[in-house]
Amino acid sequence: MGLHQVHETSVGLRDFQFQRLNELLLFASRFNKFYKEKLDGIPLPIKDFQDLKRLPFTTKKELAKDQMDFPPFGRNHTYPVENYIRYHQTSGTTGRPLKVLDTRKSWDWWIQCWVEVLKSAGVTRADRCYLAFSFGPFIGFWAAYEGIQRLGALAIPGGSMSSEERLNSMIQNSATVLLCTPSYALHLAEVAEKIGVDIQNSSIQKIITAGEPGGSIPSVRKQIENLFGAKLYDHVGMTEMGAYGYSCREQNGLHVNEKEFIVEIIDPETLEHVKPGEKGELVLTNLGRYGYPMIRYRTGDIVIYQENPCPCGNPYQFLPGGLVGRADDMVVIRGVNIYPTSIEAIIREFPEIKEFRIIYYTEHEMDQMKVQIEGPENVVESLARLLRVRLGLRIEVERVEDGSLTRFEMKARRIIDKRKNKSKVT
Ligand SMILES: [Zn+2]
């Protein structure tokens, strides 16, 4: 498959990474105005993992400020703007969207990273891949669409269609792989049931999810797999960074494509590398996107550092459980650290719950939360009990009318924050 070629050579993965990193650093410190400033005076080359600490972190805040100071695209675009062929922007949930351009070569790199995702999911040229996604300015499945073609499989776009039309198209074209967000997969299954389409026995064999952490949450994954009678694979990527991670046949977490990315996991307070078994913030460096390089980027995603390799045989860094939270999503409710991902993991253990949302609010100067669900009355108490057991926190569960909560195709926004002091929101 070629996936692990690098590791098997005598050079070794680390040496390969650092050779590429030093090439990138040399290049960026000369030709990229954003990094020229940041890397000024830092002794190069970087020889080992500890040396990485010499390099400054890059943050989204910094990129946003740079883009404001140097409109419209900012200085991290290494080449003159006429060299760029792709435009994307972040969803801008916490401020202005960030504009990110790619040159032909950088975009080619993106596509190749997606080919690795597809290979890890066992997709072959015999597959017909259905992309249930509206192709807009978000990076979403754009690179997937082209990666599918590069692999030699058939790419069927499902943009600007209703869920019903998408289901019909999937069935009529005998699609074997479905690509969408985990929230949307659940929604599609709901619509299928409503209109009497039997997706459980349909041609769909695999689902590749992206855009939300759901695909790596066991309860979400199981629910989607049961509804579709298919196996689910997860993928993670970021507009600023690239398509960096994917799940494997073991399905219990994500691998980072270390051929193209250097992984660090840091304590967000001390900024030091965490120890095995500890949680920390994922920091990534991309090695092949010269049109928009990213060095020691603080992703804001919380992951667990595991030293042992995954039993699947892929030697790349394994992140058990995938992205377990967002640094800026964490809230403290009555002294307990809560990530929405952990709430969702519990809610999805109840397949009867069709949709939900989380509401944070302030009462008697205390931050509180409640969960609203669409589902049968009898599930309310069971869910409240399980939340209390798992989180050690009494959380109110409220039933709302069926169909009253929003369904999502893109990144789901299931949190309503009515707290007086939104301390952890950046
Ligand atoms: Zn694996």
Boltz pocket constraint, residues with backbone or C-beta under 6 A from the ligand:
constraints:
  - pocket:
      binder: B
      contacts: [[A, 247], [A, 248], [A, 249], [A, 250], [A, 255], [A, 310], [A, 311], [A, 312], [A, 313], [A, 314], [A, 318]]
      max_distance: 6.0
